[in-house]
């Protein structure tokens, strides 16, 4: 494949990319839109694109390892190609690249089967028809939590002031508050701070300003009086909204503000032209309760080095056991 810098792509290249993507239902996530790669590249995280005959693979170069565009914040990954197009992942290697590591590869990506180490569910909400449509498809747990969210929203209104929901805000101060709350959450849980890299803050700010009808950032907020209860910053492309960075003010945790926000967003979905909210991979309890279905994403590495593949496999299996609360048996 011919590798180009993102800036070297022509208007014709980008038009072909979007036409190929539009013809493949497996690629309807906003992560596959060329606008996402453009925003990531503009933020300072250099994007390269491997280009073949009707195939585009945007990625970053990390030493000898290639990683999907937007890594580690990309919840869906894979080559951009039409359904039925053959693909050899080993064609990505060369020019000093020894591996292509992925952790959210869509299961439908062709040619990757031998390189997949683990598979995990990625839940979603079918919000066709808004809240009424969702409730007709939701599990008992999903219905119960949405009912509780309605009652808690009323309680928050009584105690803290009138409830106000904004589905698609352009408030830069609200975005700054989302990032502030997310960083505090990372610190409290010991998770790696995604926003420690200033390029990722710039990416959020750029996406907030992106108003392209086919792609952009979406900031949704819920206030009670003057207080921000919860907010979410995600990506939107067509009828798909990706749930990316949800936050809430811990002071209001007893009101489950995240559920209040999700309920409001589900209710507003038809007016926004949204039919699906992708929650992304994860075992979070609220995702399990809220989902109406799930897709599958894969982890693995494309490499010619059997030792590297064995190491990735062992690490993935160890993490899987830790996630499931199991320890390997002693021999």
Phi and psi restraints in degrees (value plus and minus 20) as a CYANA .aco file:
   2 UNK   PHI    -110.1   -70.1
   2 UNK   PSI     100.9   140.9
   3 UNK   PHI    -117.6   -77.6
   3 UNK   PSI     106.8   146.8
   4 UNK   PHI    -144.4  -104.4
   4 UNK   PSI     134.1   174.1
   5 UNK   PHI     -91.0   -51.0
   5 UNK   PSI     129.3   169.3
   6 UNK   PHI     -75.9   -35.9
   6 UNK   PSI     -57.2   -17.2
   7 UNK   PHI     -85.4   -45.4
   7 UNK   PSI     -39.3     0.7
   8 UNK   PHI    -104.3   -64.3
   8 UNK   PSI     -28.7    11.3
   9 UNK   PHI     -89.0   -49.0
   9 UNK   PSI     118.1   158.1
  10 UNK   PHI    -107.0   -67.0
  10 UNK   PSI     149.0   189.0
  11 UNK   PHI     -78.7   -38.7
  11 UNK   PSI     -57.0   -17.0
  12 UNK   PHI     -84.8   -44.8
  12 UNK   PSI     -59.2   -19.2
  13 UNK   PHI     -80.7   -40.7
  13 UNK   PSI     -66.4   -26.4
  14 UNK   PHI     -87.4   -47.4
  14 UNK   PSI     -56.9   -16.9
  15 UNK   PHI     -85.6   -45.6
  15 UNK   PSI     -60.1   -20.1
  16 UNK   PHI     -86.0   -46.0
  16 UNK   PSI     -62.7   -22.7
  17 UNK   PHI     -72.8   -32.8
  17 UNK   PSI     -72.2   -32.2
  18 UNK   PHI     -88.7   -48.7
  18 UNK   PSI     -53.7   -13.7
  19 UNK   PHI     -87.5   -47.5
  19 UNK   PSI     -60.9   -20.9
  20 UNK   PHI     -84.7   -44.7
  20 UNK   PSI     -64.5   -24.5
  21 UNK   PHI     -82.3   -42.3
  21 UNK   PSI     -64.3   -24.3
  22 UNK   PHI     -82.8   -42.8
  22 UNK   PSI     -45.2    -5.2
  23 UNK   PHI    -104.6   -64.6
  23 UNK   PSI     -24.5    15.5
  24 UNK   PHI    -139.5   -99.5
  24 UNK   PSI      84.3   124.3
  25 UNK   PHI     -78.5   -38.5
  25 UNK   PSI     -44.6    -4.6
  26 UNK   PHI     -89.8   -49.8
  26 UNK   PSI     -31.7     8.3
  27 UNK   PHI    -132.7   -92.7
  27 UNK   PSI       7.0    47.0
  28 UNK   PHI     -99.2   -59.2
  28 UNK   PSI     -26.0    14.0
  29 UNK   PHI     -85.1   -45.1
  29 UNK   PSI     123.4   163.4
  30 UNK   PHI     -80.1   -40.1
  30 UNK   PSI     -40.2    -0.2
  31 UNK   PHI     -83.2   -43.2
  31 UNK   PSI     -42.5    -2.5
  32 UNK   PHI    -111.9   -71.9
  32 UNK   PSI     -26.3    13.7
  33 UNK   PHI     -92.2   -52.2
  33 UNK   PSI     119.2   159.2
  34 UNK   PHI     -79.8   -39.8
  34 UNK   PSI     -41.9    -1.9
  35 UNK   PHI     -83.1   -43.1
  35 UNK   PSI     -51.9   -11.9
  36 UNK   PHI     -88.2   -48.2
  36 UNK   PSI     -67.4   -27.4
  37 UNK   PHI     -81.0   -41.0
  37 UNK   PSI     -59.2   -19.2
  38 UNK   PHI     -82.1   -42.1
  38 UNK   PSI     -63.4   -23.4
  39 UNK   PHI     -87.8   -47.8
  39 UNK   PSI     -60.8   -20.8
  40 UNK   PHI     -82.7   -42.7
  40 UNK   PSI     -65.1   -25.1
  41 UNK   PHI     -82.8   -42.8
  41 UNK   PSI     -62.9   -22.9
  42 UNK   PHI     -86.5   -46.5
  42 UNK   PSI     -45.0    -5.0
  43 UNK   PHI     -93.2   -53.2
  43 UNK   PSI     -36.1     3.9
  44 UNK   PHI      97.3   137.3
  44 UNK   PSI     -25.0    15.0
  45 UNK   PHI    -113.6   -73.6
  45 UNK   PSI      79.2   119.2
  46 UNK   PHI     -76.8   -36.8
  46 UNK   PSI     108.9   148.9
  47 UNK   PHI    -130.3   -90.3
  47 UNK   PSI     108.9   148.9
  48 UNK   PHI    -127.5   -87.5
  48 UNK   PSI     135.3   175.3
  49 UNK   PHI    -151.7  -111.7
  49 UNK   PSI     100.0   140.0
  50 UNK   PHI    -102.4   -62.4
  50 UNK   PSI     102.7   142.7
  51 UNK   PHI    -137.1   -97.1
  51 UNK   PSI     107.1   147.1
  52 UNK   PHI    -143.9  -103.9
  52 UNK   PSI    -179.5  -139.5
  53 UNK   PHI     -98.2   -58.2
  53 UNK   PSI      77.0   117.0
  54 UNK   PHI      52.0    92.0
  54 UNK   PSI       3.2    43.2
  55 UNK   PHI    -153.0  -113.0
  55 UNK   PSI     115.2   155.2
  56 UNK   PHI    -152.5  -112.5
  56 UNK   PSI     111.3   151.3
  57 UNK   PHI    -150.1  -110.1
  57 UNK   PSI      72.4   112.4
  58 UNK   PHI     -93.3   -53.3
  58 UNK   PSI     119.2   159.2
  59 UNK   PHI    -179.5  -139.5
  59 UNK   PSI     150.0   190.0
  60 UNK   PHI    -131.5   -91.5
  60 UNK   PSI     134.8   174.8
  61 UNK   PHI    -125.1   -85.1
  61 UNK   PSI      99.3   139.3
  62 UNK   PHI    -141.6  -101.6
  62 UNK   PSI      67.4   107.4
  63 UNK   PHI      44.6    84.6
  63 UNK   PSI    -142.3  -102.3
  64 UNK   PHI    -115.0   -75.0
  64 UNK   PSI     -15.3    24.7
  65 UNK   PHI    -127.6   -87.6
  65 UNK   PSI     114.6   154.6
  66 UNK   PHI    -115.2   -75.2
  66 UNK   PSI     118.8   158.8
  67 UNK   PHI    -149.9  -109.9
  67 UNK   PSI     127.3   167.3
  68 UNK   PHI     -78.8   -38.8
  68 UNK   PSI     130.1   170.1
  69 UNK   PHI     -77.6   -37.6
  69 UNK   PSI     116.2   156.2
  70 UNK   PHI      66.7   106.7
  70 UNK   PSI     -25.2    14.8
  71 UNK   PHI     -77.9   -37.9
  71 UNK   PSI     119.4   159.4
  72 UNK   PHI    -114.0   -74.0
  72 UNK   PSI       2.3    42.3
  73 UNK   PHI    -126.3   -86.3
  73 UNK   PSI      -8.0    32.0
  74 UNK   PHI    -117.7   -77.7
  74 UNK   PSI      95.0   135.0
  75 UNK   PHI    -108.0   -68.0
  75 UNK   PSI     -27.4    12.6
  76 UNK   PHI    -158.4  -118.4
  76 UNK   PSI     115.7   155.7
  77 UNK   PHI    -160.1  -120.1
  77 UNK   PSI     138.6   178.6
  78 UNK   PHI     128.9   168.9
  78 UNK   PSI     148.6   188.6
  79 UNK   PHI     -92.1   -52.1
  79 UNK   PSI     127.5   167.5
  80 UNK   PHI    -110.9   -70.9
  80 UNK   PSI      90.5   130.5
  81 UNK   PHI    -177.3  -137.3
  81 UNK   PSI     143.5   183.5
  82 UNK   PHI     -98.2   -58.2
  82 UNK   PSI     133.9   173.9
  83 UNK   PHI     -76.2   -36.2
  83 UNK   PSI     117.2   157.2
  84 UNK   PHI      66.1   106.1
  84 UNK   PSI     -25.9    14.1
  85 UNK   PHI     -94.7   -54.7
  85 UNK   PSI     104.9   144.9
  86 UNK   PHI     -90.7   -50.7
  86 UNK   PSI     131.9   171.9
  87 UNK   PHI    -169.1  -129.1
  87 UNK   PSI     114.3   154.3
  88 UNK   PHI    -130.4   -90.4
  88 UNK   PSI      84.0   124.0
  89 UNK   PHI     -76.4   -36.4
  89 UNK   PSI     -49.9    -9.9
  90 UNK   PHI     -82.8   -42.8
  90 UNK   PSI     -40.2    -0.2
  91 UNK   PHI     -86.1   -46.1
  91 UNK   PSI     -34.5     5.5
  92 UNK   PHI     -94.3   -54.3
  92 UNK   PSI     -41.8    -1.8
  93 UNK   PHI    -107.9   -67.9
  93 UNK   PSI     132.4   172.4
  94 UNK   PHI     117.1   157.1
  94 UNK   PSI     151.5   191.5
  95 UNK   PHI      34.0    74.0
  95 UNK   PSI      18.2    58.2
  96 UNK   PHI      70.0   110.0
  96 UNK   PSI     -27.1    12.9
  97 UNK   PHI    -101.3   -61.3
  97 UNK   PSI     104.5   144.5
  98 UNK   PHI    -123.3   -83.3
  98 UNK   PSI     -28.0    12.0
  99 UNK   PHI    -187.1  -147.1
  99 UNK   PSI     134.2   174.2
 100 UNK   PHI    -141.2  -101.2
 100 UNK   PSI      87.0   127.0
 101 UNK   PHI    -117.6   -77.6
 101 UNK   PSI     111.6   151.6
 102 UNK   PHI    -151.9  -111.9
 102 UNK   PSI     131.3   171.3
 103 UNK   PHI    -156.4  -116.4
 103 UNK   PSI     -22.3    17.7
 104 UNK   PHI    -161.1  -121.1
 104 UNK   PSI      22.3    62.3
 105 UNK   PHI     -91.0   -51.0
 105 UNK   PSI     110.5   150.5
 106 UNK   PHI     -84.8   -44.8
 106 UNK   PSI     119.6   159.6
 107 UNK   PHI     -82.5   -42.5
 107 UNK   PSI     -46.0    -6.0
 108 UNK   PHI     -98.2   -58.2
 108 UNK   PSI     -25.1    14.9
 109 UNK   PHI     -81.5   -41.5
 109 UNK   PSI     102.3   142.3
 110 UNK   PHI     -95.9   -55.9
 110 UNK   PSI     126.6   166.6
 111 UNK   PHI      68.2   108.2
 111 UNK   PSI     -26.7    13.3
 112 UNK   PHI    -114.8   -74.8
 112 UNK   PSI     -24.9    15.1
 113 UNK   PHI     -69.9   -29.9
 113 UNK   PSI     -66.5   -26.5
 114 UNK   PHI     -89.5   -49.5
 114 UNK   PSI     -34.9     5.1
 115 UNK   PHI    -120.0   -80.0
 115 UNK   PSI     -27.0    13.0
 116 UNK   PHI     -96.8   -56.8
 116 UNK   PSI     112.3   152.3
 117 UNK   PHI    -123.4   -83.4
 117 UNK   PSI     -65.1   -25.1
 118 UNK   PHI    -158.2  -118.2
 118 UNK   PSI     138.0   178.0
 119 UNK   PHI    -147.7  -107.7
 119 UNK   PSI     120.3   160.3
 120 UNK   PHI    -160.0  -120.0
 120 UNK   PSI     131.1   171.1
 121 UNK   PHI     -94.5   -54.5
 121 UNK   PSI     128.7   168.7
 122 UNK   PHI    -146.3  -106.3
 122 UNK   PSI      78.8   118.8
 123 UNK   PHI     -88.6   -48.6
 123 UNK   PSI     135.8   175.8
 124 UNK   PHI    -165.8  -125.8
 124 UNK   PSI     142.4   182.4
 125 UNK   PHI    -131.8   -91.8
 125 UNK   PSI     104.5   144.5
 126 UNK   PHI    -103.6   -63.6
 126 UNK   PSI      89.8   129.8
 127 UNK   PHI    -129.5   -89.5
 127 UNK   PSI       0.9    40.9
 128 UNK   PHI     -76.7   -36.7
 128 UNK   PSI     108.9   148.9
 129 UNK   PHI      63.6   103.6
 129 UNK   PSI     -10.9    29.1
 130 UNK   PHI      48.8    88.8
 130 UNK   PSI    -170.3  -130.3
 131 UNK   PHI     -84.2   -44.2
 131 UNK   PSI     -61.8   -21.8
 132 UNK   PHI     -83.1   -43.1
 132 UNK   PSI     -62.9   -22.9
 133 UNK   PHI     -84.8   -44.8
 133 UNK   PSI     -62.6   -22.6
 134 UNK   PHI     -80.7   -40.7
 134 UNK   PSI     -66.8   -26.8
 135 UNK   PHI     -82.7   -42.7
 135 UNK   PSI     -47.0    -7.0
 136 UNK   PHI     -92.8   -52.8
 136 UNK   PSI     -37.8     2.2
 137 UNK   PHI    -129.8   -89.8
 137 UNK   PSI     -37.9     2.1
 138 UNK   PHI     -91.1   -51.1
 138 UNK   PSI     138.1   178.1
 139 UNK   PHI     -92.1   -52.1
 139 UNK   PSI     148.7   188.7
 140 UNK   PHI     -77.5   -37.5
 140 UNK   PSI     -59.6   -19.6
 141 UNK   PHI     -83.9   -43.9
 141 UNK   PSI     -61.7   -21.7
 142 UNK   PHI     -83.4   -43.4
 142 UNK   PSI     -63.5   -23.5
 143 UNK   PHI     -83.1   -43.1
 143 UNK   PSI     -64.1   -24.1
 144 UNK   PHI     -81.3   -41.3
 144 UNK   PSI     -64.3   -24.3
 145 UNK   PHI     -88.7   -48.7
 145 UNK   PSI     -54.6   -14.6
 146 UNK   PHI     -88.2   -48.2
 146 UNK   PSI     -56.6   -16.6
 147 UNK   PHI     -85.0   -45.0
 147 UNK   PSI     -62.1   -22.1
 148 UNK   PHI     -84.1   -44.1
 148 UNK   PSI     -57.0   -17.0
 149 UNK   PHI     -82.8   -42.8
 149 UNK   PSI     -58.7   -18.7
 150 UNK   PHI     -82.2   -42.2
 150 UNK   PSI     -64.6   -24.6
 151 UNK   PHI     -88.9   -48.9
 151 UNK   PSI     -58.1   -18.1
 152 UNK   PHI     -91.9   -51.9
 152 UNK   PSI     -51.1   -11.1
 153 UNK   PHI     -83.7   -43.7
 153 UNK   PSI     -61.5   -21.5
 154 UNK   PHI     -83.6   -43.6
 154 UNK   PSI     -60.1   -20.1
 155 UNK   PHI     -84.8   -44.8
 155 UNK   PSI     -63.1   -23.1
 156 UNK   PHI     -81.7   -41.7
 156 UNK   PSI     -58.1   -18.1
 157 UNK   PHI     -84.0   -44.0
 157 UNK   PSI     -59.9   -19.9
 158 UNK   PHI     -88.4   -48.4
 158 UNK   PSI     -58.0   -18.0
 159 UNK   PHI    -108.1   -68.1
 159 UNK   PSI     -48.4    -8.4
 160 UNK   PHI    -146.4  -106.4
 160 UNK   PSI     -23.9    16.1
 161 UNK   PHI      98.8   138.8
 161 UNK   PSI     148.3   188.3
 162 UNK   PHI     -75.6   -35.6
 162 UNK   PSI     117.3   157.3
 163 UNK   PHI     -94.9   -54.9
 163 UNK   PSI     119.2   159.2
 164 UNK   PHI    -159.9  -119.9
 164 UNK   PSI     101.9   141.9
 165 UNK   PHI    -133.7   -93.7
 165 UNK   PSI     112.1   152.1
 166 UNK   PHI    -142.2  -102.2
 166 UNK   PSI      97.6   137.6
 167 UNK   PHI     -94.2   -54.2
 167 UNK   PSI     -56.4   -16.4
 168 UNK   PHI    -160.8  -120.8
 168 UNK   PSI      59.0    99.0
 169 UNK   PHI    -105.3   -65.3
 169 UNK   PSI     130.8   170.8
 170 UNK   PHI    -135.1   -95.1
 170 UNK   PSI       0.7    40.7
 171 UNK   PHI     -95.5   -55.5
 171 UNK   PSI      90.0   130.0
 172 UNK   PHI     -87.1   -47.1
 172 UNK   PSI     -50.9   -10.9
 173 UNK   PHI     -88.3   -48.3
 173 UNK   PSI     -57.3   -17.3
 174 UNK   PHI     -85.2   -45.2
 174 UNK   PSI     -59.2   -19.2
 175 UNK   PHI     -83.9   -43.9
 175 UNK   PSI     -61.5   -21.5
 176 UNK   PHI     -80.3   -40.3
 176 UNK   PSI     -56.8   -16.8
 177 UNK   PHI     -88.8   -48.8
 177 UNK   PSI     -57.4   -17.4
 178 UNK   PHI     -79.1   -39.1
 178 UNK   PSI     -67.0   -27.0
 179 UNK   PHI     -85.3   -45.3
 179 UNK   PSI     -60.3   -20.3
 180 UNK   PHI     -81.2   -41.2
 180 UNK   PSI     -66.8   -26.8
 181 UNK   PHI     -87.1   -47.1
 181 UNK   PSI     -56.1   -16.1
 182 UNK   PHI     -87.4   -47.4
 182 UNK   PSI     -61.1   -21.1
 183 UNK   PHI     -85.7   -45.7
 183 UNK   PSI     -57.3   -17.3
 184 UNK   PHI     -84.9   -44.9
 184 UNK   PSI     -57.9   -17.9
 185 UNK   PHI     -84.6   -44.6
 185 UNK   PSI     -63.1   -23.1
 186 UNK   PHI     -79.1   -39.1
 186 UNK   PSI     -64.2   -24.2
 187 UNK   PHI     -84.5   -44.5
 187 UNK   PSI     -60.7   -20.7
 188 UNK   PHI     -89.4   -49.4
 188 UNK   PSI     -51.6   -11.6
 189 UNK   PHI    -117.5   -77.5
 189 UNK   PSI     -27.1    12.9
 190 UNK   PHI      60.3   100.3
 190 UNK   PSI      -8.9    31.1
 191 UNK   PHI     -97.7   -57.7
 191 UNK   PSI     136.1   176.1
 192 UNK   PHI     -86.3   -46.3
 192 UNK   PSI     116.9   156.9
 193 UNK   PHI     -99.6   -59.6
 193 UNK   PSI      84.1   124.1
 194 UNK   PHI     -80.2   -40.2
 194 UNK   PSI     -54.8   -14.8
 195 UNK   PHI    -110.2   -70.2
 195 UNK   PSI      -9.9    30.1
 196 UNK   PHI     -86.0   -46.0
 196 UNK   PSI     -44.1    -4.1
 197 UNK   PHI    -107.2   -67.2
 197 UNK   PSI      95.0   135.0
 198 UNK   PHI     -77.8   -37.8
 198 UNK   PSI     -45.8    -5.8
 199 UNK   PHI     -82.1   -42.1
 199 UNK   PSI     -50.3   -10.3
 200 UNK   PHI     -97.2   -57.2
 200 UNK   PSI     -49.9    -9.9
 201 UNK   PHI     -87.5   -47.5
 201 UNK   PSI     -63.5   -23.5
 202 UNK   PHI     -80.9   -40.9
 202 UNK   PSI     -57.1   -17.1
 203 UNK   PHI     -81.2   -41.2
 203 UNK   PSI     -66.3   -26.3
 204 UNK   PHI     -81.0   -41.0
 204 UNK   PSI     -63.7   -23.7
 205 UNK   PHI     -84.4   -44.4
 205 UNK   PSI     -59.0   -19.0
 206 UNK   PHI     -87.1   -47.1
 206 UNK   PSI     -63.5   -23.5
 207 UNK   PHI     -85.2   -45.2
 207 UNK   PSI     -53.7   -13.7
 208 UNK   PHI     -80.9   -40.9
 208 UNK   PSI     -52.8   -12.8
 209 UNK   PHI    -106.2   -66.2
 209 UNK   PSI     -30.2     9.8
 210 UNK   PHI     -96.8   -56.8
 210 UNK   PSI      95.2   135.2
 211 UNK   PHI    -135.8   -95.8
 211 UNK   PSI       2.6    42.6
 212 UNK   PHI     -81.3   -41.3
 212 UNK   PSI     114.4   154.4
 213 UNK   PHI     -78.6   -38.6
 213 UNK   PSI     -45.9    -5.9
 214 UNK   PHI    -116.4   -76.4
 214 UNK   PSI     -30.6     9.4
 215 UNK   PHI    -183.1  -143.1
 215 UNK   PSI     125.1   165.1
 216 UNK   PHI     150.4   190.4
 216 UNK   PSI     155.5   195.5
 217 UNK   PHI    -106.5   -66.5
 217 UNK   PSI     131.7   171.7
 218 UNK   PHI    -152.0  -112.0
 218 UNK   PSI     100.1   140.1
 219 UNK   PHI    -128.8   -88.8
 219 UNK   PSI      99.9   139.9
 220 UNK   PHI    -138.0   -98.0
 220 UNK   PSI     117.8   157.8
 221 UNK   PHI    -154.7  -114.7
 221 UNK   PSI     130.3   170.3
 222 UNK   PHI    -146.8  -106.8
 222 UNK   PSI     102.8   142.8
 223 UNK   PHI    -134.8   -94.8
 223 UNK   PSI     130.4   170.4
 224 UNK   PHI    -140.0  -100.0
 224 UNK   PSI      90.0   130.0
 225 UNK   PHI      44.3    84.3
 225 UNK   PSI    -147.2  -107.2
 226 UNK   PHI    -113.8   -73.8
 226 UNK   PSI     -22.4    17.6
 227 UNK   PHI    -113.9   -73.9
 227 UNK   PSI     112.4   152.4
 228 UNK   PHI     -98.8   -58.8
 228 UNK   PSI      96.1   136.1
 229 UNK   PHI    -102.4   -62.4
 229 UNK   PSI     -69.2   -29.2
 230 UNK   PHI    -174.6  -134.6
 230 UNK   PSI     137.6   177.6
 231 UNK   PHI    -173.1  -133.1
 231 UNK   PSI     142.7   182.7
 232 UNK   PHI    -166.4  -126.4
 232 UNK   PSI     115.6   155.6
 233 UNK   PHI    -137.4   -97.4
 233 UNK   PSI     102.7   142.7
 234 UNK   PHI    -159.3  -119.3
 234 UNK   PSI    -191.8  -151.8
 235 UNK   PHI    -135.7   -95.7
 235 UNK   PSI     126.3   166.3
 236 UNK   PHI    -151.3  -111.3
 236 UNK   PSI     116.3   156.3
 237 UNK   PHI    -166.5  -126.5
 237 UNK   PSI      99.7   139.7
 238 UNK   PHI      39.4    79.4
 238 UNK   PSI    -150.0  -110.0
 239 UNK   PHI    -110.6   -70.6
 239 UNK   PSI      -8.3    31.7
 240 UNK   PHI    -132.9   -92.9
 240 UNK   PSI     108.1   148.1
 241 UNK   PHI    -133.4   -93.4
 241 UNK   PSI     106.9   146.9
 242 UNK   PHI    -118.6   -78.6
 242 UNK   PSI     102.3   142.3
 243 UNK   PHI     -96.0   -56.0
 243 UNK   PSI      84.9   124.9
 244 UNK   PHI    -130.7   -90.7
 244 UNK   PSI     -80.4   -40.4
 245 UNK   PHI    -146.6  -106.6
 245 UNK   PSI      62.3   102.3
 246 UNK   PHI    -104.6   -64.6
 246 UNK   PSI     121.6   161.6
 247 UNK   PHI    -163.4  -123.4
 247 UNK   PSI     140.9   180.9
 248 UNK   PHI    -167.1  -127.1
 248 UNK   PSI     138.7   178.7
 249 UNK   PHI     -97.9   -57.9
 249 UNK   PSI      97.8   137.8
 250 UNK   PHI     -76.0   -36.0
 250 UNK   PSI     -43.2    -3.2
 251 UNK   PHI     -82.2   -42.2
 251 UNK   PSI     -44.5    -4.5
 252 UNK   PHI    -128.3   -88.3
 252 UNK   PSI       0.7    40.7
 253 UNK   PHI     -76.2   -36.2
 253 UNK   PSI     -54.8   -14.8
 254 UNK   PHI     -84.5   -44.5
 254 UNK   PSI     -37.8     2.2
 255 UNK   PHI    -111.8   -71.8
 255 UNK   PSI     -18.8    21.2
 256 UNK   PHI      28.1    68.1
 256 UNK   PSI      38.4    78.4
 257 UNK   PHI     -82.8   -42.8
 257 UNK   PSI     -45.9    -5.9
 258 UNK   PHI     -81.8   -41.8
 258 UNK   PSI     -59.2   -19.2
 259 UNK   PHI     -89.5   -49.5
 259 UNK   PSI     -55.4   -15.4
 260 UNK   PHI     -80.4   -40.4
 260 UNK   PSI     -66.2   -26.2
 261 UNK   PHI     -83.4   -43.4
 261 UNK   PSI     -65.4   -25.4
 262 UNK   PHI     -83.0   -43.0
 262 UNK   PSI     -57.4   -17.4
 263 UNK   PHI     -85.1   -45.1
 263 UNK   PSI     -64.9   -24.9
 264 UNK   PHI     -82.7   -42.7
 264 UNK   PSI     -60.7   -20.7
 265 UNK   PHI     -87.5   -47.5
 265 UNK   PSI     -59.4   -19.4
 266 UNK   PHI     -83.1   -43.1
 266 UNK   PSI     -61.1   -21.1
 267 UNK   PHI     -85.7   -45.7
 267 UNK   PSI     -55.1   -15.1
 268 UNK   PHI    -104.6   -64.6
 268 UNK   PSI     -28.0    12.0
 269 UNK   PHI     -73.2   -33.2
 269 UNK   PSI     -67.7   -27.7
 270 UNK   PHI     -78.8   -38.8
 270 UNK   PSI     -62.2   -22.2
 271 UNK   PHI     -85.8   -45.8
 271 UNK   PSI     -46.6    -6.6
 272 UNK   PHI    -107.3   -67.3
 272 UNK   PSI     -28.4    11.6
 273 UNK   PHI      58.4    98.4
 273 UNK   PSI       2.2    42.2
 274 UNK   PHI    -118.7   -78.7
 274 UNK   PSI     112.1   152.1
 275 UNK   PHI    -137.2   -97.2
 275 UNK   PSI     -34.3     5.7
 276 UNK   PHI    -165.2  -125.2
 276 UNK   PSI     117.2   157.2
 277 UNK   PHI    -133.5   -93.5
 277 UNK   PSI      92.4   132.4
 278 UNK   PHI    -102.6   -62.6
 278 UNK   PSI     104.3   144.3
 279 UNK   PHI    -108.4   -68.4
 279 UNK   PSI     -35.7     4.3
 280 UNK   PHI      63.6   103.6
 280 UNK   PSI     139.5   179.5
 281 UNK   PHI     -80.2   -40.2
 281 UNK   PSI     123.3   163.3
 282 UNK   PHI     132.4   172.4
 282 UNK   PSI     136.3   176.3
 283 UNK   PHI    -122.2   -82.2
 283 UNK   PSI      -1.5    38.5
 284 UNK   PHI     -74.7   -34.7
 284 UNK   PSI     119.4   159.4
 285 UNK   PHI     -79.7   -39.7
 285 UNK   PSI     -61.4   -21.4
 286 UNK   PHI     -85.4   -45.4
 286 UNK   PSI     -51.7   -11.7
 287 UNK   PHI     -87.2   -47.2
 287 UNK   PSI     -62.4   -22.4
 288 UNK   PHI     -82.4   -42.4
 288 UNK   PSI     -60.0   -20.0
 289 UNK   PHI     -94.1   -54.1
 289 UNK   PSI     -57.9   -17.9
 290 UNK   PHI    -102.8   -62.8
 290 UNK   PSI     -47.7    -7.7
 291 UNK   PHI     -81.3   -41.3
 291 UNK   PSI     130.1   170.1
 292 UNK   PHI    -129.2   -89.2
 292 UNK   PSI     -30.1     9.9
 293 UNK   PHI    -192.2  -152.2
 293 UNK   PSI    -197.0  -157.0
 294 UNK   PHI    -175.1  -135.1
 294 UNK   PSI     131.3   171.3
 295 UNK   PHI    -127.3   -87.3
 295 UNK   PSI    -194.9  -154.9
 296 UNK   PHI    -147.4  -107.4
 296 UNK   PSI     114.2   154.2
 297 UNK   PHI    -141.4  -101.4
 297 UNK   PSI     134.4   174.4
 298 UNK   PHI    -142.7  -102.7
 298 UNK   PSI     132.6   172.6
 299 UNK   PHI    -139.7   -99.7
 299 UNK   PSI     124.8   164.8
 300 UNK   PHI     150.4   190.4
 300 UNK   PSI    -186.5  -146.5
 301 UNK   PHI    -170.1  -130.1
 301 UNK   PSI     115.8   155.8
 302 UNK   PHI    -111.9   -71.9
 302 UNK   PSI      98.7   138.7
 303 UNK   PHI    -177.2  -137.2
 303 UNK   PSI     132.3   172.3
 304 UNK   PHI    -111.5   -71.5
 304 UNK   PSI     -23.0    17.0
 305 UNK   PHI    -115.9   -75.9
 305 UNK   PSI      87.9   127.9
 306 UNK   PHI     -83.8   -43.8
 306 UNK   PSI     -50.0   -10.0
 307 UNK   PHI     -88.0   -48.0
 307 UNK   PSI     -60.1   -20.1
 308 UNK   PHI     -85.7   -45.7
 308 UNK   PSI     -62.3   -22.3
 309 UNK   PHI     -83.4   -43.4
 309 UNK   PSI     -59.3   -19.3
 310 UNK   PHI     -84.2   -44.2
 310 UNK   PSI     -59.2   -19.2
 311 UNK   PHI     -86.4   -46.4
 311 UNK   PSI     -62.5   -22.5
 312 UNK   PHI     -83.5   -43.5
 312 UNK   PSI     -60.4   -20.4
 313 UNK   PHI     -83.6   -43.6
 313 UNK   PSI     -64.9   -24.9
 314 UNK   PHI     -83.7   -43.7
 314 UNK   PSI     -62.6   -22.6
 315 UNK   PHI     -85.1   -45.1
 315 UNK   PSI     -62.8   -22.8
 316 UNK   PHI     -83.2   -43.2
 316 UNK   PSI     -61.6   -21.6
 317 UNK   PHI     -87.6   -47.6
 317 UNK   PSI     -56.4   -16.4
 318 UNK   PHI     -84.5   -44.5
 318 UNK   PSI     -61.1   -21.1
 319 UNK   PHI     -86.7   -46.7
 319 UNK   PSI     -57.9   -17.9
 320 UNK   PHI     -82.2   -42.2
 320 UNK   PSI     -63.5   -23.5
 321 UNK   PHI     -85.4   -45.4
 321 UNK   PSI     -60.2   -20.2
 322 UNK   PHI     -85.2   -45.2
 322 UNK   PSI     -59.2   -19.2
 323 UNK   PHI     -84.9   -44.9
 323 UNK   PSI     -54.8   -14.8
 324 UNK   PHI    -109.9   -69.9
 324 UNK   PSI     -16.2    23.8
 325 UNK   PHI      54.2    94.2
 325 UNK   PSI       5.4    45.4
 326 UNK   PHI    -133.6   -93.6
 326 UNK   PSI     127.8   167.8
 327 UNK   PHI    -133.2   -93.2
 327 UNK   PSI     124.4   164.4
 328 UNK   PHI     -84.1   -44.1
 328 UNK   PSI     121.5   161.5
 329 UNK   PHI     -91.6   -51.6
 329 UNK   PSI     124.5   164.5
 330 UNK   PHI     -96.3   -56.3
 330 UNK   PSI     128.7   168.7
